[in-house]
């Protein structure tokens, strides 16, 4: 069993799991949601506000930090934790998805990826080894290797090529990784092809990692197909290792994945939606800009205890957005992060009492996306 993860309890009526991650910068209760601080900041929110919401771990992005402010600045600051004033665990994504999403600015081969900076146009070449080196310098608690992600739909031969390249890069990353106090995950690819997912899982487990991520999900596939992929992938991974579903997602997607036995999540959704005036509430999504809230002086979510909901009305929040005041973006983003983290807390409580299936049913009954 990995020294990173301890499996504490499995719900008796589902595959949902309760666990704990142990890192140099603290422990993380799982299942967990990692707020996304791509460039070393969760947009509009301070580290203190994240702490107040109950965040135990955050995610940052190697690609973006490598380009700005650059490793020289971060090294002089004493690594990433000190630079951003966050003393809890950090997981850094390799930046592979960001590189591959810039299709016109990159060239990929078995050695690595050549990409053109979207900031200044300069060309860089990332090998799996270089990505590991950069993340070791960042001081990340959990490191993700370079992988190749494909979009949906994807032809089988293309998915297989990307999957085999991901495995090769995983081997090289594992060989280059010799850091004490940091943990390197493997990333499963294979698109929507079950046989490729099975092969990738088996070969990653053979290489050996303390944790495993499921990549290539939520890239345009239908929701029912996504759930099927997650179920298959989770069943393939070791019981005594954490399972991280990358880039998912909406509350209803997370609650479904929890039932499959997923332990870790990240997504830009809560802050991205928040900046655009959409709040996640116990009764579904709410677009606060809309006219019905002009004289609605009730809280954003009466069932929420966050700073936003205990101090401000829907009418005031609508006013902030319609007058383009920055405070509106901050308050709704803060609420959304609190909502996601509270969802994970309630899920952990339900798993501990073997009542997750009941909790999921009740959550989905109350949560709908119709205003």
Secondary structure by P-SEA (a helix, b strand, c coil): ccccccccccccccccccbbbbcccccccccbbbccccccccccccaaaaaaacccbbbbbaaaaaaaccaaaaaaacccccccccccbbbbccaaaaaaaccccccccccbbbbcccccbbbbbbcaaaaaaaaaaacccccccbbbbbcccccaaaaaaaaaaaaaaaaaaaaacccccbbbbbbbbbcccaaaaaaaaaaaaaacccccccccccccccaaaaaaaaaaaaaaccccbbbbbcccccaaaaaaaaaacccccccaaaaaaaaacccccccccccccccccccccccccccccccccccccaaaaaaaaaaccaaaaaaaaaaaaaaaaaaaaaaaaaaaaccaaaaaaaaaaaccccc
